[in-house]
């Protein structure tokens, strides 16, 4: 599993969250080593989704209506 850990660390994953960090800002994966021990690894999310923008469909609806005509 050392190779897997090394590849994940190169991809930006680390074993512990930084101090005073919010878990919602991180991706979490769980891997198992050869002995079956589960290890959690964390990586900062690359893109934060704005929930208000996600729930506001007016721009999409306007574009859709424009393309129909």
Long-range contacts (C-beta under 8 A, 24 or more apart in sequence): 1-31, 1-32, 1-33, 1-34, 4-31, 5-31, 5-39, 5-41, 8-41, 11-43, 12-43, 12-44, 13-41, 13-42, 13-43, 14-41, 14-42, 14-43, 15-39, 15-40, 15-41, 15-42, 16-42, 17-42
